[in-house]
Amino acid sequence: MNKVIVKEPGKGLVIENVEKVDLDYFYSKCGAPIDMMEVGEGVDIVFNDEMLMRDEFEPNFCFFGNGRIQPLHGTVIFVGVDYCTGKSKGLTADEIITIYESFADDEK
C-alpha cells in the first residue's frame, strides 16, 4: 500500500514505497509530456538523488534552480505554481493522489 503524506508549505505530496514511477502514465494523466513542461504548468517534480542523476530527468533541473525546493528522499510532487504571481495552478492535491492510487492499482 502506497503511503501518501500531505506536506506544507507548498502543498507537496510525498509518495513513499513507490518502487517505480511510470512517467508516461503520469504525464498522460496530467496532459503534459516531460519535455514540454514549463515552470507554472502542470506539476513540478523532485526526484530522489539517484533519479536526478539520470539524463532523462535533466529538464527538471530548471524548476529548482532557485533553491526553494530541494531533492528529498522518495518521490515528492508539488502542485504547479506560477512563480510570477505565486498562485497555484495545474493539478490539485486530490488529482495527484488519484493518479498515483490508480497507478498502484494497475500494478496489483
N, CA, C and O atoms as CSV, one atom per row, in Angstrom:
chain,resi,resn,atom,element,x,y,z
A,1,MET,N,N,0.847,-1.191,0.000
A,1,MET,CA,C,0.000,0.000,0.000
A,1,MET,C,C,0.885,1.243,0.000
A,1,MET,O,O,1.748,1.395,0.865
A,2,ASN,N,N,0.672,2.121,-0.959
A,2,ASN,CA,C,1.455,3.348,-1.011
A,2,ASN,C,C,0.995,4.317,0.062
A,2,ASN,O,O,-0.200,4.449,0.329
A,3,LYS,N,N,1.955,4.991,0.670
A,3,LYS,CA,C,1.652,5.953,1.726
A,3,LYS,C,C,1.745,7.354,1.144
A,3,LYS,O,O,2.765,7.724,0.563
A,4,VAL,N,N,0.689,8.128,1.297
A,4,VAL,CA,C,0.651,9.486,0.764
A,4,VAL,C,C,0.610,10.458,1.933
A,4,VAL,O,O,-0.294,10.391,2.766
A,5,ILE,N,N,1.581,11.360,1.999
A,5,ILE,CA,C,1.648,12.339,3.075
A,5,ILE,C,C,1.503,13.733,2.468
A,5,ILE,O,O,2.250,14.102,1.561
A,6,VAL,N,N,0.544,14.498,2.968
A,6,VAL,CA,C,0.388,15.879,2.508
A,6,VAL,C,C,1.311,16.756,3.341
A,6,VAL,O,O,1.252,16.738,4.570
A,7,LYS,N,N,2.165,17.524,2.668
A,7,LYS,CA,C,3.135,18.368,3.366
A,7,LYS,C,C,2.842,19.844,3.105
A,7,LYS,O,O,2.354,20.211,2.036
A,8,GLU,N,N,3.141,20.673,4.082
A,8,GLU,CA,C,3.044,22.117,3.942
A,8,GLU,C,C,4.401,22.718,4.299
A,8,GLU,O,O,5.117,22.103,5.089
A,9,PRO,N,N,4.804,23.868,3.777
A,9,PRO,CA,C,4.075,24.646,2.783
A,9,PRO,C,C,4.292,24.104,1.378
A,9,PRO,O,O,5.071,23.171,1.186
A,10,GLY,N,N,3.627,24.666,0.424
A,10,GLY,CA,C,3.807,24.284,-0.962
A,10,GLY,C,C,2.875,23.188,-1.426
A,10,GLY,O,O,2.895,22.815,-2.599
A,11,LYS,N,N,2.046,22.659,-0.515
A,11,LYS,CA,C,1.086,21.619,-0.872
A,11,LYS,C,C,1.773,20.440,-1.549
A,11,LYS,O,O,1.257,19.878,-2.515
A,12,GLY,N,N,2.948,20.069,-1.028
A,12,GLY,CA,C,3.675,18.946,-1.605
A,12,GLY,C,C,3.110,17.628,-1.120
A,12,GLY,O,O,2.514,17.557,-0.046
A,13,LEU,N,N,3.296,16.594,-1.905
A,13,LEU,CA,C,2.885,15.248,-1.520
A,13,LEU,C,C,4.110,14.354,-1.554
A,13,LEU,O,O,4.848,14.352,-2.539
A,14,VAL,N,N,4.333,13.604,-0.502
A,14,VAL,CA,C,5.417,12.626,-0.508
A,14,VAL,C,C,4.792,11.256,-0.738
A,14,VAL,O,O,3.972,10.796,0.057
A,15,ILE,N,N,5.182,10.615,-1.823
A,15,ILE,CA,C,4.676,9.290,-2.129
A,15,ILE,C,C,5.760,8.306,-1.708
A,15,ILE,O,O,6.815,8.240,-2.339
A,16,GLU,N,N,5.513,7.545,-0.653
A,16,GLU,CA,C,6.516,6.613,-0.152
A,16,GLU,C,C,6.240,5.201,-0.665
A,16,GLU,O,O,5.115,4.862,-1.032
A,17,ASN,N,N,7.286,4.399,-0.679
A,17,ASN,CA,C,7.182,2.995,-1.070
A,17,ASN,C,C,6.749,2.814,-2.522
A,17,ASN,O,O,6.089,1.832,-2.861
A,18,VAL,N,N,7.117,3.751,-3.365
A,18,VAL,CA,C,6.863,3.600,-4.794
A,18,VAL,C,C,8.179,3.167,-5.429
A,18,VAL,O,O,9.133,3.944,-5.473
A,19,GLU,N,N,8.235,1.938,-5.917
A,19,GLU,CA,C,9.484,1.423,-6.463
A,19,GLU,C,C,9.784,1.995,-7.839
A,19,GLU,O,O,10.944,2.213,-8.189
A,20,LYS,N,N,8.743,2.236,-8.613
A,20,LYS,CA,C,8.970,2.864,-9.909
A,20,LYS,C,C,7.795,3.774,-10.233
A,20,LYS,O,O,6.654,3.498,-9.864
A,21,VAL,N,N,8.091,4.849,-10.920
A,21,VAL,CA,C,7.061,5.783,-11.345
A,21,VAL,C,C,7.040,5.750,-12.865
A,21,VAL,O,O,8.056,6.018,-13.506
A,22,ASP,N,N,5.894,5.423,-13.443
A,22,ASP,CA,C,5.747,5.369,-14.891
A,22,ASP,C,C,5.471,6.792,-15.379
A,22,ASP,O,O,4.335,7.263,-15.322
A,23,LEU,N,N,6.522,7.480,-15.862
A,23,LEU,CA,C,6.361,8.883,-16.249
A,23,LEU,C,C,5.403,9.051,-17.416
A,23,LEU,O,O,4.646,10.021,-17.456
A,24,ASP,N,N,5.423,8.117,-18.375
A,24,ASP,CA,C,4.488,8.223,-19.492
A,24,ASP,C,C,3.056,8.169,-18.991
A,24,ASP,O,O,2.198,8.920,-19.455
A,25,TYR,N,N,2.801,7.270,-18.036
A,25,TYR,CA,C,1.462,7.158,-17.451
A,25,TYR,C,C,1.104,8.442,-16.720
A,25,TYR,O,O,0.003,8.968,-16.878
A,26,PHE,N,N,2.051,8.953,-15.906
A,26,PHE,CA,C,1.784,10.154,-15.122
A,26,PHE,C,C,1.455,11.330,-16.026
A,26,PHE,O,O,0.462,12.025,-15.810
A,27,TYR,N,N,2.293,11.559,-17.050
A,27,TYR,CA,C,2.082,12.716,-17.909
A,27,TYR,C,C,0.883,12.545,-18.823
A,27,TYR,O,O,0.301,13.538,-19.260
A,28,SER,N,N,0.494,11.297,-19.127
A,28,SER,CA,C,-0.735,11.108,-19.901
A,28,SER,C,C,-1.937,11.559,-19.085
A,28,SER,O,O,-2.938,12.010,-19.642
A,29,LYS,N,N,-1.838,11.436,-17.757
A,29,LYS,CA,C,-2.928,11.872,-16.888
A,29,LYS,C,C,-2.957,13.383,-16.716
A,29,LYS,O,O,-4.037,13.971,-16.663
A,30,CYS,N,N,-1.784,14.031,-16.626
A,30,CYS,CA,C,-1.797,15.480,-16.406
A,30,CYS,C,C,-1.650,16.257,-17.708
A,30,CYS,O,O,-1.670,17.488,-17.703
A,31,GLY,N,N,-1.504,15.546,-18.821
A,31,GLY,CA,C,-1.614,16.181,-20.125
A,31,GLY,C,C,-0.385,16.940,-20.592
A,31,GLY,O,O,-0.496,17.782,-21.483
A,32,ALA,N,N,0.794,16.670,-20.016
A,32,ALA,CA,C,1.998,17.362,-20.469
A,32,ALA,C,C,3.175,16.394,-20.462
A,32,ALA,O,O,3.542,15.880,-19.406
A,33,PRO,N,N,3.773,16.138,-21.625
A,33,PRO,CA,C,4.962,15.289,-21.644
A,33,PRO,C,C,6.122,15.999,-20.954
A,33,PRO,O,O,6.136,17.228,-20.872
A,34,ILE,N,N,7.085,15.242,-20.461
A,34,ILE,CA,C,8.155,15.820,-19.648
A,34,ILE,C,C,8.920,16.910,-20.386
A,34,ILE,O,O,9.332,17.889,-19.764
A,35,ASP,N,N,9.121,16.770,-21.695
A,35,ASP,CA,C,9.943,17.743,-22.412
A,35,ASP,C,C,9.155,18.978,-22.833
A,35,ASP,O,O,9.724,19.896,-23.425
A,36,MET,N,N,7.852,19.017,-22.537
A,36,MET,CA,C,7.025,20.173,-22.889
A,36,MET,C,C,6.650,21.008,-21.673
A,36,MET,O,O,6.101,22.100,-21.816
A,37,MET,N,N,6.945,20.500,-20.469
A,37,MET,CA,C,6.522,21.219,-19.270
A,37,MET,C,C,7.399,22.431,-19.011
A,37,MET,O,O,8.612,22.395,-19.220
A,38,GLU,N,N,6.767,23.505,-18.553
A,38,GLU,CA,C,7.484,24.710,-18.172
A,38,GLU,C,C,7.079,25.078,-16.756
A,38,GLU,O,O,6.072,24.584,-16.248
A,39,VAL,N,N,7.853,25.940,-16.118
A,39,VAL,CA,C,7.518,26.361,-14.761
A,39,VAL,C,C,6.118,26.956,-14.755
A,39,VAL,O,O,5.780,27.791,-15.594
A,40,GLY,N,N,5.308,26.514,-13.794
A,40,GLY,CA,C,3.953,27.031,-13.673
A,40,GLY,C,C,2.923,26.205,-14.417
A,40,GLY,O,O,1.729,26.490,-14.317
A,41,GLU,N,N,3.342,25.196,-15.159
A,41,GLU,CA,C,2.392,24.354,-15.880
A,41,GLU,C,C,2.390,22.962,-15.277
A,41,GLU,O,O,3.442,22.427,-14.929
A,42,GLY,N,N,1.223,22.386,-15.155
A,42,GLY,CA,C,1.123,21.022,-14.648
A,42,GLY,C,C,1.639,20.920,-13.229
A,42,GLY,O,O,1.181,21.646,-12.346
A,43,VAL,N,N,2.586,20.029,-13.001
A,43,VAL,CA,C,3.155,19.850,-11.666
A,43,VAL,C,C,4.664,19.889,-11.737
A,43,VAL,O,O,5.257,19.583,-12.771
A,44,ASP,N,N,5.281,20.267,-10.637
A,44,ASP,CA,C,6.733,20.215,-10.507
A,44,ASP,C,C,7.081,18.939,-9.756
A,44,ASP,O,O,6.383,18.556,-8.816
A,45,ILE,N,N,8.144,18.290,-10.162
A,45,ILE,CA,C,8.504,17.018,-9.551
A,45,ILE,C,C,9.951,17.080,-9.076
A,45,ILE,O,O,10.840,17.500,-9.817
A,46,VAL,N,N,10.179,16.657,-7.833
A,46,VAL,CA,C,11.535,16.499,-7.314
A,46,VAL,C,C,11.768,15.009,-7.138
A,46,VAL,O,O,11.045,14.349,-6.391
A,47,PHE,N,N,12.771,14.475,-7.822
A,47,PHE,CA,C,13.099,13.066,-7.669
A,47,PHE,C,C,14.202,12.921,-6.630
A,47,PHE,O,O,14.876,13.891,-6.284
A,48,ASN,N,N,14.377,11.700,-6.138
A,48,ASN,CA,C,15.473,11.486,-5.189
A,48,ASN,C,C,16.814,11.593,-5.922
A,48,ASN,O,O,16.857,11.629,-7.152
A,49,ASP,N,N,17.904,11.644,-5.154
A,49,ASP,CA,C,19.216,11.918,-5.733
A,49,ASP,C,C,19.581,10.941,-6.841
A,49,ASP,O,O,20.114,11.347,-7.874
A,50,GLU,N,N,19.300,9.661,-6.639
A,50,GLU,CA,C,19.662,8.661,-7.641
A,50,GLU,C,C,18.935,8.927,-8.952
A,50,GLU,O,O,19.529,8.827,-10.026
A,51,MET,N,N,17.658,9.262,-8.868
A,51,MET,CA,C,16.882,9.510,-10.080
A,51,MET,C,C,17.313,10.806,-10.755
A,51,MET,O,O,17.285,10.906,-11.982
A,52,LEU,N,N,17.713,11.802,-9.958
A,52,LEU,CA,C,18.158,13.072,-10.532
A,52,LEU,C,C,19.411,12.907,-11.382
A,52,LEU,O,O,19.659,13.705,-12.286
A,53,MET,N,N,20.203,11.874,-11.096
A,53,MET,CA,C,21.437,11.666,-11.839
A,53,MET,C,C,21.189,11.082,-13.226
A,53,MET,O,O,22.098,11.047,-14.055
A,54,ARG,N,N,19.970,10.626,-13.483
A,54,ARG,CA,C,19.677,10.011,-14.777
A,54,ARG,C,C,19.382,11.099,-15.807
A,54,ARG,O,O,18.649,12.045,-15.519
A,55,ASP,N,N,19.945,10.966,-16.994
A,55,ASP,CA,C,19.880,12.014,-18.011
A,55,ASP,C,C,18.462,12.441,-18.353
A,55,ASP,O,O,18.217,13.617,-18.623
A,56,GLU,N,N,17.520,11.494,-18.344
A,56,GLU,CA,C,16.170,11.843,-18.794
A,56,GLU,C,C,15.457,12.817,-17.865
A,56,GLU,O,O,14.415,13.364,-18.226
A,57,PHE,N,N,16.014,13.042,-16.659
A,57,PHE,CA,C,15.362,13.969,-15.742
A,57,PHE,C,C,16.024,15.345,-15.742
A,57,PHE,O,O,15.618,16.218,-14.974
A,58,GLU,N,N,17.025,15.556,-16.580
A,58,GLU,CA,C,17.715,16.849,-16.600
A,58,GLU,C,C,16.783,18.033,-16.828
A,58,GLU,O,O,17.006,19.084,-16.226
A,59,PRO,N,N,15.742,17.922,-17.669
A,59,PRO,CA,C,14.856,19.083,-17.859
A,59,PRO,C,C,14.226,19.588,-16.565
A,59,PRO,O,O,13.813,20.745,-16.495
A,60,ASN,N,N,14.146,18.742,-15.541
A,60,ASN,CA,C,13.537,19.162,-14.287
A,60,ASN,C,C,14.415,20.118,-13.486
A,60,ASN,O,O,13.928,20.808,-12.591
A,61,PHE,N,N,15.712,20.161,-13.805
A,61,PHE,CA,C,16.604,20.990,-13.000
A,61,PHE,C,C,16.184,22.452,-13.007
A,61,PHE,O,O,16.374,23.146,-12.008
A,62,CYS,N,N,15.617,22.939,-14.111
A,62,CYS,CA,C,15.250,24.351,-14.195
A,62,CYS,C,C,14.169,24.715,-13.179
A,62,CYS,O,O,14.045,25.880,-12.804
A,63,PHE,N,N,13.398,23.745,-12.737
A,63,PHE,CA,C,12.346,24.033,-11.763
A,63,PHE,C,C,12.928,24.410,-10.408
A,63,PHE,O,O,12.290,25.130,-9.640
A,64,PHE,N,N,14.132,23.930,-10.107
A,64,PHE,CA,C,14.613,24.001,-8.739
A,64,PHE,C,C,15.870,24.851,-8.596
A,64,PHE,O,O,16.523,24.819,-7.553
A,65,GLY,N,N,16.216,25.613,-9.635
A,65,GLY,CA,C,17.409,26.434,-9.596
A,65,GLY,C,C,17.351,27.540,-8.561
A,65,GLY,O,O,18.390,28.049,-8.139
A,66,ASN,N,N,16.133,27.924,-8.139
A,66,ASN,CA,C,16.012,28.989,-7.146
A,66,ASN,C,C,16.305,28.497,-5.735
A,66,ASN,O,O,16.370,29.295,-4.800
A,67,GLY,N,N,16.485,27.174,-5.573
A,67,GLY,CA,C,16.861,26.621,-4.281
A,67,GLY,C,C,15.725,26.502,-3.287
A,67,GLY,O,O,15.936,26.053,-2.160
A,68,ARG,N,N,14.521,26.898,-3.684
A,68,ARG,CA,C,13.416,26.835,-2.729
A,68,ARG,C,C,12.917,25.411,-2.524
A,68,ARG,O,O,12.352,25.093,-1.477
A,69,ILE,N,N,13.126,24.550,-3.524
A,69,ILE,CA,C,12.688,23.160,-3.412
A,69,ILE,C,C,13.920,22.282,-3.573
A,69,ILE,O,O,14.611,22.353,-4.589
A,70,GLN,N,N,14.193,21.454,-2.570
A,70,GLN,CA,C,15.383,20.616,-2.605
A,70,GLN,C,C,14.997,19.152,-2.811
A,70,GLN,O,O,13.942,18.719,-2.348
A,71,PRO,N,N,15.849,18.381,-3.509
A,71,PRO,CA,C,15.587,16.947,-3.631
A,71,PRO,C,C,15.527,16.290,-2.255
A,71,PRO,O,O,16.373,16.543,-1.398
A,72,LEU,N,N,14.530,15.455,-2.056
A,72,LEU,CA,C,14.335,14.769,-0.789
A,72,LEU,C,C,14.336,13.267,-1.018
A,72,LEU,O,O,14.287,12.807,-2.158
A,73,HIS,N,N,14.392,12.512,0.057
A,73,HIS,CA,C,14.297,11.060,-0.064
A,73,HIS,C,C,12.885,10.699,-0.501
A,73,HIS,O,O,11.910,11.195,0.064
A,74,GLY,N,N,12.775,9.850,-1.488
A,74,GLY,CA,C,11.467,9.475,-2.002
A,74,GLY,C,C,11.080,10.361,-3.171
A,74,GLY,O,O,11.877,11.177,-3.634
A,75,THR,N,N,9.869,10.198,-3.641
A,75,THR,CA,C,9.364,10.971,-4.770
A,75,THR,C,C,8.439,12.044,-4.234
A,75,THR,O,O,7.454,11.740,-3.562
A,76,VAL,N,N,8.748,13.296,-4.526
A,76,VAL,CA,C,7.982,14.415,-3.994
A,76,VAL,C,C,7.329,15.151,-5.153
A,76,VAL,O,O,8.000,15.516,-6.118
A,77,ILE,N,N,6.042,15.366,-5.060
A,77,ILE,CA,C,5.301,16.011,-6.133
A,77,ILE,C,C,4.661,17.277,-5.595
A,77,ILE,O,O,3.997,17.251,-4.559
A,78,PHE,N,N,4.858,18.379,-6.293
A,78,PHE,CA,C,4.292,19.650,-5.868
A,78,PHE,C,C,3.248,20.113,-6.874
A,78,PHE,O,O,3.440,19.995,-8.084
A,79,VAL,N,N,2.147,20.638,-6.362
A,79,VAL,CA,C,1.160,21.242,-7.246
A,79,VAL,C,C,1.829,22.402,-7.971
A,79,VAL,O,O,2.568,23.177,-7.364
A,80,GLY,N,N,1.569,22.520,-9.274
A,80,GLY,CA,C,2.210,23.555,-10.081
A,80,GLY,C,C,1.942,24.950,-9.551
A,80,GLY,O,O,0.837,25.256,-9.104
A,81,VAL,N,N,2.962,25.791,-9.604
A,81,VAL,CA,C,2.855,27.166,-9.121
A,81,VAL,C,C,3.363,28.105,-10.205
A,81,VAL,O,O,4.405,27.865,-10.815
A,82,ASP,N,N,2.608,29.185,-10.436
A,82,ASP,CA,C,3.070,30.241,-11.330
A,82,ASP,C,C,4.016,31.116,-10.511
A,82,ASP,O,O,3.573,31.862,-9.638
A,83,TYR,N,N,5.317,31.028,-10.790
A,83,TYR,CA,C,6.284,31.714,-9.943
A,83,TYR,C,C,6.253,33.230,-10.125
A,83,TYR,O,O,6.808,33.958,-9.302
A,84,CYS,N,N,5.611,33.719,-11.197
A,84,CYS,CA,C,5.492,35.171,-11.373
A,84,CYS,C,C,4.457,35.749,-10.411
A,84,CYS,O,O,4.645,36.843,-9.878
A,85,THR,N,N,3.368,35.019,-10.189
A,85,THR,CA,C,2.285,35.525,-9.345
A,85,THR,C,C,2.256,34.850,-7.987
A,85,THR,O,O,1.650,35.368,-7.049
A,86,GLY,N,N,2.913,33.686,-7.869
A,86,GLY,CA,C,2.880,32.937,-6.621
A,86,GLY,C,C,1.610,32.137,-6.445
A,86,GLY,O,O,1.417,31.499,-5.410
A,87,LYS,N,N,0.730,32.162,-7.453
A,87,LYS,CA,C,-0.540,31.442,-7.336
A,87,LYS,C,C,-0.398,30.015,-7.859
A,87,LYS,O,O,0.319,29.758,-8.826
A,88,SER,N,N,-1.091,29.104,-7.202
A,88,SER,CA,C,-1.060,27.705,-7.614
A,88,SER,C,C,-1.870,27.521,-8.888
A,88,SER,O,O,-2.906,28.158,-9.077
A,89,LYS,N,N,-1.385,26.642,-9.760
A,89,LYS,CA,C,-2.143,26.277,-10.953
A,89,LYS,C,C,-1.837,24.821,-11.270
A,89,LYS,O,O,-0.950,24.224,-10.661
A,90,GLY,N,N,-2.561,24.255,-12.211
A,90,GLY,CA,C,-2.316,22.864,-12.553
A,90,GLY,C,C,-3.162,21.929,-11.708
A,90,GLY,O,O,-4.272,22.276,-11.305
A,91,LEU,N,N,-2.634,20.737,-11.441
A,91,LEU,CA,C,-3.388,19.717,-10.735
A,91,LEU,C,C,-3.583,20.071,-9.274
A,91,LEU,O,O,-2.750,20.745,-8.669
A,92,THR,N,N,-4.690,19.613,-8.714
A,92,THR,CA,C,-4.909,19.751,-7.278
A,92,THR,C,C,-4.291,18.559,-6.565
A,92,THR,O,O,-3.965,17.550,-7.190
A,93,ALA,N,N,-4.132,18.681,-5.260
A,93,ALA,CA,C,-3.580,17.575,-4.479
A,93,ALA,C,C,-4.421,16.320,-4.652
A,93,ALA,O,O,-3.877,15.224,-4.787
A,94,ASP,N,N,-5.747,16.468,-4.650
A,94,ASP,CA,C,-6.624,15.307,-4.806
A,94,ASP,C,C,-6.413,14.630,-6.152
A,94,ASP,O,O,-6.443,13.402,-6.236
A,95,GLU,N,N,-6.201,15.407,-7.201
A,95,GLU,CA,C,-5.980,14.825,-8.519
A,95,GLU,C,C,-4.666,14.052,-8.568
A,95,GLU,O,O,-4.585,12.999,-9.201
A,96,ILE,N,N,-3.641,14.572,-7.903
A,96,ILE,CA,C,-2.360,13.868,-7.880
A,96,ILE,C,C,-2.492,12.554,-7.121
A,96,ILE,O,O,-1.973,11.527,-7.559
A,97,ILE,N,N,-3.178,12.583,-5.993
A,97,ILE,CA,C,-3.390,11.355,-5.228
A,97,ILE,C,C,-4.120,10.329,-6.084
A,97,ILE,O,O,-3.783,9.145,-6.065
A,98,THR,N,N,-5.119,10.782,-6.832
A,98,THR,CA,C,-5.887,9.876,-7.683
A,98,THR,C,C,-4.987,9.226,-8.733
A,98,THR,O,O,-5.102,8.028,-8.991
A,99,ILE,N,N,-4.104,9.999,-9.331
A,99,ILE,CA,C,-3.195,9.453,-10.339
A,99,ILE,C,C,-2.352,8.332,-9.749
A,99,ILE,O,O,-2.216,7.270,-10.358
A,100,TYR,N,N,-1.792,8.560,-8.580
A,100,TYR,CA,C,-0.896,7.560,-8.013
A,100,TYR,C,C,-1.632,6.372,-7.442
A,100,TYR,O,O,-1.116,5.255,-7.479
A,101,GLU,N,N,-2.833,6.580,-6.909
A,101,GLU,CA,C,-3.618,5.434,-6.447
A,101,GLU,C,C,-4.019,4.571,-7.638
A,101,GLU,O,O,-4.007,3.343,-7.551
A,102,SER,N,N,-4.373,5.208,-8.746
A,102,SER,CA,C,-4.747,4.457,-9.945
A,102,SER,C,C,-3.559,3.654,-10.456
A,102,SER,O,O,-3.711,2.493,-10.836
A,103,PHE,N,N,-2.375,4.267,-10.467
A,103,PHE,CA,C,-1.181,3.573,-10.933
A,103,PHE,C,C,-0.872,2.386,-10.036
A,103,PHE,O,O,-0.521,1.312,-10.526
A,104,ALA,N,N,-0.998,2.569,-8.730
A,104,ALA,CA,C,-0.734,1.477,-7.792
A,104,ALA,C,C,-1.706,0.323,-8.025
A,104,ALA,O,O,-1.319,-0.843,-7.950
A,105,ASP,N,N,-2.968,0.650,-8.307
A,105,ASP,CA,C,-3.964,-0.390,-8.573
A,105,ASP,C,C,-3.608,-1.171,-9.834
A,105,ASP,O,O,-3.801,-2.386,-9.889
A,106,ASP,N,N,-3.087,-0.475,-10.850
A,106,ASP,CA,C,-2.711,-1.137,-12.098
A,106,ASP,C,C,-1.597,-2.155,-11.880
A,106,ASP,O,O,-1.509,-3.144,-12.608
A,107,GLU,N,N,-0.752,-1.921,-10.891
A,107,GLU,CA,C,0.407,-2.776,-10.659
A,107,GLU,C,C,0.059,-4.043,-9.885
A,107,GLU,O,O,0.865,-4.972,-9.826
A,108,LYS,N,N,-1.136,-4.089,-9.290
A,108,LYS,CA,C,-1.513,-5.254,-8.470
A,108,LYS,C,C,-1.796,-6.462,-9.349
A,108,LYS,O,O,-2.127,-7.532,-8.840
